[in-house]
Amino acid sequence: MDHILLDMEMCDGCEIEDTWWMESFSCGLKMLMLIASYPAILDESTYLQNCIELEKNDAQMLPLFRNWNDFDYHIDLSTCTNIPNGLQNATLTIRDPKSKKIVWTLSI
């Protein structure tokens, strides 16, 4: 997808199991979700709406991302079509760490 996740320097031949990369990736994604949690910003940007796949997720969950460190981020590579050269068509899930419930899903 041509969107902000690529702009965040998504993996391009990197080792996705690398701790440094995962921390860097998660930080950028947390900031993206924090920005999207403010309606005044989200409503003005169809680009941002597409990046977070707003049409596929429950928009009522977005204000929760203001507590941006309260979620677990996981990349499911089972759908990925570009390994080892990058993350194309991988699925990213954001979970509530207490309930383990998925609260948001993105395609990378």
C-alpha positions as CSV (number, residue, x, y, z in Angstrom):
1,M,0.0,0.0,0.0
2,D,1.2,3.5,-0.8
3,H,0.7,5.1,2.6
4,I,2.4,6.4,5.7
5,L,3.5,3.0,6.9
6,L,5.9,3.0,4.0
7,D,6.9,6.5,4.8
8,M,7.8,5.3,8.3
9,E,10.6,3.4,6.7
10,M,9.0,0.0,6.8
11,C,11.2,-3.0,6.6
12,D,13.0,-3.4,3.3
13,G,15.0,-6.5,3.6
14,C,15.5,-6.0,7.3
15,E,15.2,-8.7,10.0
16,I,11.7,-8.1,11.4
17,E,12.6,-10.2,14.4
18,D,15.2,-7.5,15.3
19,T,14.3,-5.8,18.6
20,W,15.6,-2.4,17.5
21,W,13.5,-2.5,14.3
22,M,10.3,-3.6,16.2
23,E,10.8,-0.8,18.8
24,S,11.3,1.8,16.1
25,F,8.3,0.5,14.1
26,S,6.0,0.4,17.1
27,C,7.0,3.9,18.1
28,G,6.0,5.3,14.7
29,L,2.8,3.4,14.6
30,K,1.9,4.6,18.1
31,M,2.4,8.2,17.0
32,L,0.3,7.6,13.9
33,M,-2.6,6.2,16.0
34,L,-2.3,9.0,18.5
35,I,-2.6,11.6,15.7
36,A,-5.6,9.8,14.3
37,S,-7.3,9.8,17.7
38,Y,-8.0,13.6,17.3
39,P,-11.1,14.1,15.1
40,A,-10.1,17.6,14.0
41,I,-7.0,16.1,12.4
42,L,-8.5,12.8,11.2
43,D,-11.6,14.5,9.6
44,E,-9.4,16.7,7.5
45,S,-7.2,14.0,6.0
46,T,-8.5,11.2,3.8
47,Y,-4.8,10.2,3.5
48,L,-4.7,9.6,7.3
49,Q,-8.0,7.8,7.2
50,N,-6.7,5.5,4.5
51,C,-3.4,4.9,6.4
52,I,-5.2,3.6,9.5
53,E,-7.8,1.8,7.4
54,L,-10.6,3.7,9.2
55,E,-13.3,2.1,7.0
56,K,-12.3,-1.4,8.3
57,N,-12.1,-0.6,12.0
58,D,-14.3,0.9,14.8
59,A,-13.7,4.6,14.9
60,Q,-15.1,4.7,18.4
61,M,-11.9,3.0,19.5
62,L,-9.7,5.9,18.3
63,P,-9.8,8.0,21.5
64,L,-8.3,5.1,23.4
65,F,-5.1,5.6,21.4
66,R,-4.4,8.8,23.3
67,N,-3.0,6.4,25.9
68,W,-0.6,5.4,23.1
69,N,1.5,3.0,25.2
70,D,-1.5,0.9,26.3
71,F,-1.5,-1.5,23.3
72,D,0.4,-4.4,21.9
73,Y,1.4,-4.4,18.3
74,H,1.9,-7.6,16.3
75,I,2.8,-8.2,12.7
76,D,1.3,-11.4,11.1
77,L,3.6,-12.5,8.3
78,S,1.4,-15.4,7.2
79,T,-0.2,-13.1,4.6
80,C,3.0,-11.4,3.6
81,T,4.0,-11.7,-0.1
82,N,7.3,-9.9,-0.2
83,I,9.6,-11.6,2.3
84,P,12.6,-11.3,2.6
85,N,12.5,-8.0,0.7
86,G,9.9,-6.2,2.8
87,L,6.5,-6.4,4.4
88,Q,3.9,-6.4,1.6
89,N,0.4,-7.6,2.4
90,A,1.3,-8.4,6.0
91,T,-1.4,-7.9,8.6
92,L,-0.8,-5.7,11.7
93,T,-3.0,-6.2,14.7
94,I,-3.2,-3.9,17.7
95,R,-4.4,-5.6,20.9
96,D,-5.5,-4.7,24.3
97,P,-2.8,-6.3,26.4
98,K,-5.2,-7.2,29.3
99,S,-8.0,-8.9,27.3
100,K,-5.8,-9.8,24.3
101,K,-8.8,-8.6,22.2
102,I,-7.9,-7.1,18.8
103,V,-8.9,-3.4,18.7
104,W,-7.5,-2.4,15.4
105,T,-6.2,-4.1,12.2
106,L,-4.1,-2.7,9.4
107,S,-2.6,-4.1,6.2
108,I,1.0,-3.3,5.5
